[in-house]
Amino acid sequence: MLKPTKMIKLFICALLILSGQAFARVILPSVIDNNMVLQQNARVPLWGKAKPNARVTVITSWNNKLYTVWAKNDSTWRVFVQTPKAGGPYEVSFNDGQLLKLKNILIGEVWICSGQSNMEMPVKGFGNQPILNSNDILMDAENPQIRLFRLERALTRQPQANCKATPWQEADAESVKNFSAVGYQYAKLLQARLKVPVGIIMSVWGGTMIEAWMDKASINNFPEVKIPADTARINKNDPTVLFNAMINPFVGYGIKGVIWYQGEQNRINYQIYDKLMVSMVKEWRKLWEMGDWPFYYVQIAPYTYTLKDKQGLAPYLREAQLKAMSEIPNAGMVVTMDVGSERVIHPPDKLPVSKRLAYWALANAYGKKGINYLSPVYKSMKITGSNAYINFNYTPNGLTTFGKELLAFEIAGDDKVFYPAKAKISGNGIIVSSENVKTPVAVRYAFKDWVVGDVYNTEGLPLAPFRTDDW
């Protein structure tokens, strides 16, 4: 039996705990925390929970402005603050009767990196699958002007207001080694060239379909895509479950744009992939209420799929990805036909991917002149005798193979049988022919699961794979 003095102490502790719960300070979502980066020159939301109907004040140290908002009956509140040009560090204070102060906040550029395993692959690599030059990347990682926020894997049937995550961290070898190699190197390139702080939010899960990253409203556009009942056993590829757990918790957080690397898992339904991507991006932008922010994505890299892995579908998925670029406003696609890995689905050299995404951002989103960011794409074909003349868009200074032989072209006649073709660059186009095809009808380039792309514009951006037929 407890002594009276101990009972009194326990009673007092219980009262203190209850008192603390009743008068607890403002609760913030995990994405709003010390060390975060807020998007510069923008009207960005801050939100959280407080006592129901409580008055919450917010003070931003960059202008010492006071904002007042009242918590709703469900205890939630949201307020928009105006950010200045890039700088910091700053503080933001929240008060509902008890002060909560966030410190070491920077104002700069904020991006989201999302998708499946090729975006998830960290700088330290996967087991027995390295990132090229990872130790050199880590040796050069220390930079307090780059901030990283990494969500933990999670899935749920219902949209969540918060998430588990590794809190905002300054870039150094320890924080960078577990972060997306594509996302981190992209952020590093932007920070070095823009000379402003860069924050990047990592929300990824390998082996996932795009449907899992879409919300219910965007999925409803596709009657062939079924959302399982709430009581069904949950799977990472069920529609909406990753959006609910890994996107919804930070929807609306001030951003500049999104980089996306996903698609391998959707080869089985490539026929609708471009429409799925269009619907996802449209709904994300609607929820963010920040206009048509940039959406830059990566066309899946070459790889030798096994029979079990559905051979032969990757070219059609890449075709759908290319099509989506013309269907999504303010979108851009990176071509990776030259940096694949035949036997490993996670190519080790992620720097070219990050660079090509950065070209898009620097030239298209930030208006840096003189940087080419558009890969060549098929424009038209003209048949003259036994030769097919192929013309392209986005080749202002012509084409090159950097001294390599052209090996990725195929040509077919009326019999629809494709033969390896001879090809040579002629001006801004390519002449394709074969001794086996006297009257050409169709040409394909790099239209296989695994192939090494060998055509570039003179700025070094690879030609996107294509076919002129619809067979």
Buried (B, 14 or more C-beta within 10 A) or exposed (E): EEEEEEEEEEEEEEEEEEEEEEEBBBBBBBBBBBBBBBBBEBEBBBBBBBBEEBBBBBBBBBEEEEBEBEBBEEBBBEBBBEBBEBBBBBBBBBBBBEEBEBEBBBBBBBBBBBBBBBBBBBBBBBEEBBBBBBEEBBEEBBBBBBBBBBBEBBBBBEBBEBBEBBEBBBBBBEBBBBBBBBBBBBBBBBBEBBEBBBBBBBBBBBEBBBBBBBBBEBBBBBEEBEBBEEEEEEEBBBBBBBBBBBBBBBBBBBBBBBBBBBBBBBBEBBEBBBBBBBBBBBBBBEBBEBEBBBBBBBBBBBBBBEEEBEBEBBBBBBBBBBBBBEEBEBBBBBBBBBBBBEEBBBBBBBBBBBBBBBBBBBBBBBEBEEBBBBBBBBBEBEBEEBBBBBBBBBBEEBBBBEEEEBBBBBBBBEEEEBBEBBBEBEEBBBBBBBEEBEEBBBBBBBBBBBBBBBBBBEBBBBBBBBBBEEE
